[in-house]
Amino acid sequence: MIIDTHGHTKDVNYPINSTEVVDAATMIDAMDRFEIEQMWISPTSGMVNDCHEHNMIQYKNFKKLYPKRFVNFAVINPYYPEQMKKEIRICFEEYGFSGIKIHSWLQSFFIHQPGMYYIMEQAIKYNVPVLFHDGTPPYASTLQAAGIAERYPELQVILGHAGLYDETRSAIQACNLHENIWLCLMGTTIGETREVFRDVKRKDHLLLGTDYCCGGAGRIPESIIPNRIDTVKLACPSDELYEQVMYWNAKKLINL
């Protein structure tokens, strides 16, 4: 079985003017076909619209209905300080969410600022990991996110793309330097994924992600799933490590 640690819910208005919605039943059908036991999700539309509305939609349509299949990450917007504080409380005290998703590239904010520090401190308070979109400067550089891990050593930081195409080696370096960083293998090429397997010292800090439902309008969202699974399978040097990365490392980080 597989735990996909980087997925999304697809609602209206992402991309702009999109009316496409992927419901929980459709996602579960795809998950079952690819032997995904559980998916960690955040609302993509909440990154470019009202995060409160889309966190609530995710809670009602995913968390409440399928609590074992979906692990829910809240999208938080530091541009609205008072609403942000209220949203954090709602997501963790009322909804029972399990993490925070930061997509500073789509949300267009600098990671190192007081509002972000408040969010990180709340993640520590509620003992939940923070999943960062990384690998796309200027707002979402891998080492910017690594700087958060350095500032807050008690915080669990997931680099959601392990550096993507340009910053994979930065992600490897950061993971080796900071014990509180995990790398999600989503977006790296086969060659770069081999580098990660070869050079990362803590193999228990490697995770699988597909970015399911974050594709543009007109794409078949599930088409990305076999691509990511095959990339990790082709790059992984052993069956034992493959099983560890595809399932057990995630289970150890969040066990629901």
Buried (B, 14 or more C-beta within 10 A) or exposed (E): EBBBBBBBBBBEBBEEEBEBBBBBEBBBEBBEEBEBBBBBBBBBBBBBBBBBEBBBBBBEBBBEBBEEBBBBBBBBBBEBEEBBBEBBEBBBEEBEBBBBBBBBBBBEBEBEEEBBBBBBEBBEEBEBBBBBBBBBEEBBBBBBBBBBBBEBEEBBBBBBBBBBEEBBBBBBBBBBEBEBBBBBBBBBEEEBBBBBBEEBEEBBBBBBBBBBBBBEEEEEBBEBBEEBBEBBBEBBEEEEBBBBBBBEBBBEBBEE
